[in-house]
């Protein structure tokens, strides 16, 4: 399965259109949060529908610059992976929205809430041949959640889940300056970078997990 993952579009239809053209045909498009920049559910829906014009299935989570209302709209559109598991062929996907507590004006959850979402989603895809997590925030620690001030701001619940369950692939964003790929045991973790700046990732999911970071 060929997956296109785009995070942190921050309401840029122009960047999304460039990425879709550059990436070419894919089986699945994942929108990993900050779809809007403090926008409305209609703004988020517009971008989801633009991605869907490719003919590929679209799944998504909200980010910290989105909102609970956007999260509800994603659920209403049937594309949300927030605390929900989806099986596509033999690939199981589930996800986390928002971010751990940080800025009080942003969309966030406690680590305990994140842990519950991860367990709920995982229970719905347990037994999948391939296991993919889409999270707006990276896991805590490593190189993918470090801000320009060298602070680690990722999710401890996601890190604990990775350590215990060892999903094959975790796709995330949130910290624009920490775009990259790293391994944690058997898990490949990719911070896809800022989609609004035309960064994205292509993942091949099957017998092997391979991720390529790209720019349109």
C-alpha positions in Angstrom: 0.0 0.0 0.0 1.3 3.4 -1.0 0.4 6.1 1.5 0.8 9.9 1.2 1.1 11.6 4.5 0.7 15.4 4.9 0.8 17.3 8.2 0.7 20.9 9.1 -0.9 22.3 6.0 -2.2 25.3 8.0 -5.0 26.0 5.5 -2.8 26.1 2.4 -4.9 24.8 -0.6 -2.1 25.8 -2.9 0.5 23.7 -1.1 -1.9 20.7 -0.9 -2.5 21.0 -4.7 1.3 21.1 -5.4 1.9 18.0 -3.1 -0.9 16.0 -4.7 0.5 16.6 -8.1 4.0 15.9 -7.1 3.2 12.7 -5.2 1.2 11.1 -8.0 -1.2 8.2 -7.6 -1.4 6.7 -4.1 -3.7 4.3 -2.3 -4.3 6.3 0.8 -3.9 10.0 1.9 -3.4 10.8 5.6 -3.8 14.3 6.8 -2.0 14.5 10.1 -3.4 17.5 11.8 -3.1 21.3 11.7 -5.2 21.0 8.5 -6.3 24.6 9.2 -4.6 27.5 11.0 -7.2 28.1 13.7 -9.8 27.8 11.0 -13.4 26.5 10.8 -14.8 23.0 10.2 -15.7 24.2 6.7 -12.1 25.1 6.1 -11.0 21.6 7.1 -13.7 20.0 5.0 -12.6 21.9 2.0 -9.1 20.5 2.3 -10.2 17.0 3.0 -12.5 17.1 -0.1 -9.6 18.5 -2.2 -7.4 15.6 -1.2 -10.3 13.2 -2.0 -10.5 14.5 -5.6 -7.5 12.3 -6.3 -9.7 9.2 -5.9 -7.6 8.0 -3.0 -9.2 7.3 0.3 -8.6 10.1 2.9 -8.2 9.6 6.7 -7.2 12.4 9.1 -6.7 13.6 12.6 -7.0 17.2 13.9 -4.0 19.2 15.1 -3.4 21.7 17.9 -4.2 24.6 15.5 -7.5 22.9 14.6 -10.3 22.5 17.2 -12.8 20.1 18.8 -15.4 21.3 16.2 -13.0 20.3 13.4 -12.4 17.0 15.1 -16.2 16.4 15.1 -16.5 17.4 11.4 -13.8 14.9 10.5 -15.8 12.3 12.3 -18.9 13.3 10.5 -17.1 13.1 7.2 -16.1 9.5 8.0 -12.4 10.3 7.8 -11.4 10.6 11.5 -8.7 8.3 13.0 -8.9 9.9 16.5 -9.1 7.1 18.9 -10.5 4.9 16.2 -9.2 2.0 14.3 -9.7 1.4 10.6 -8.7 -1.8 8.6 -7.8 -1.4 4.9 -7.0 -4.8 3.5 -4.5 -6.1 6.0 -3.3 -2.7 7.2 -4.6 -1.4 10.6 -4.6 2.3 11.2 -5.5 4.5 14.2 -4.5 7.8 15.5 -4.2 10.7 17.9 -5.4 14.3 17.4 -4.2 17.6 18.9 -1.2 17.7 21.2 -0.1 17.2 24.8 -0.7 20.1 27.2 1.3 23.1 26.1 -0.4 26.3 25.0 -3.8 27.0 26.7 -5.4 28.4 23.6 -4.8 25.3 21.5 -6.5 22.0 21.0 -4.9 19.5 23.4 -5.5 16.4 25.6 -3.9 15.0 28.7 -1.5 12.1 28.3 -4.0 9.9 30.1 -6.6 10.8 27.5 -4.0 10.0 24.8 -3.3 6.6 26.3 -7.0 5.8 26.3 -7.3 6.8 22.6 -4.4 4.7 21.6 -5.7 1.6 23.4 -9.2 2.1 21.9 -7.9 2.5 18.4 -5.5 -0.4 18.7 -8.2 -2.7 20.0 -10.0 -2.2 16.7 -7.0 -3.2 14.5 -5.4 -5.9 16.7 -4.3 -8.7 14.5 -3.6 -6.5 11.5 -0.6 -7.7 9.4 0.7 -4.1 9.3 0.1 -1.5 12.1 0.2 2.3 11.4 -0.4 5.1 13.8 -1.2 8.6 12.6 -0.5 11.2 15.3 -0.3 15.0 15.1 2.3 15.1 17.8 5.5 13.0 17.8 6.5 10.7 20.6 8.5 12.3 23.4 12.2 12.0 23.1 14.5 11.3 20.2 15.0 13.8 17.4 11.5 14.3 16.1 9.8 16.4 18.9 12.6 18.9 19.6 11.8 22.5 19.2 14.2 25.2 18.1 14.8 25.8 21.8 15.8 22.1 22.1 12.8 21.3 24.3 11.2 17.9 23.9 7.4 18.4 23.6 6.1 15.1 22.2 3.7 12.7 23.8 4.8 10.4 26.6 1.7 8.2 26.1 2.7 7.7 22.4 6.2 6.9 23.4 5.0 4.3 25.9 2.7 2.8 23.3 5.5 2.5 20.8 7.7 0.8 23.4 5.0 -1.7 24.3 3.2 -2.4 21.0 6.0 -1.7 18.4 3.7 -0.6 15.6 5.4 -0.8 12.2 5.0 2.8 11.3 4.2 6.1 13.2 3.5 9.2 11.0 3.5 12.6 12.8 4.2 16.3 12.4 3.6 19.2 14.7 7.2 20.3 15.3 8.1 21.7 11.9 11.8 22.1 12.6 12.2 18.4 13.5 11.3 16.8 10.2 13.0 13.5 9.9 12.9 9.7 10.3 14.1 7.6 13.1 13.8 4.0 14.4 12.6 2.9 17.8 13.0 -0.9 18.1 10.9 -2.3 15.2 9.0 1.0 14.7 9.8 3.5 12.0 8.8 7.0 13.0 8.5 9.9 10.5 7.9 13.6 11.3 6.6 14.6 7.8 7.4 18.3 8.2 5.3 21.3 7.3 2.8 20.6 4.5 2.2 24.3 4.2 5.8 24.6 3.0 5.2 21.7 0.6 6.9 19.0 2.6 5.3 15.5 2.8 6.1 11.8 3.2 5.5 8.7 1.1 5.3 5.4 2.9 5.2 2.0 1.4 3.5 -0.4 3.8 3.6 -4.1 3.3 6.3 -6.8 3.9 8.6 -3.8 4.6 8.0 -0.4 6.0 9.7 2.3 3.9 9.3 6.1 4.2 10.6 8.8 1.9 10.6 12.5 2.9 9.8 14.7 -0.1 9.1 18.3 -1.1 6.9 19.4 -3.9 
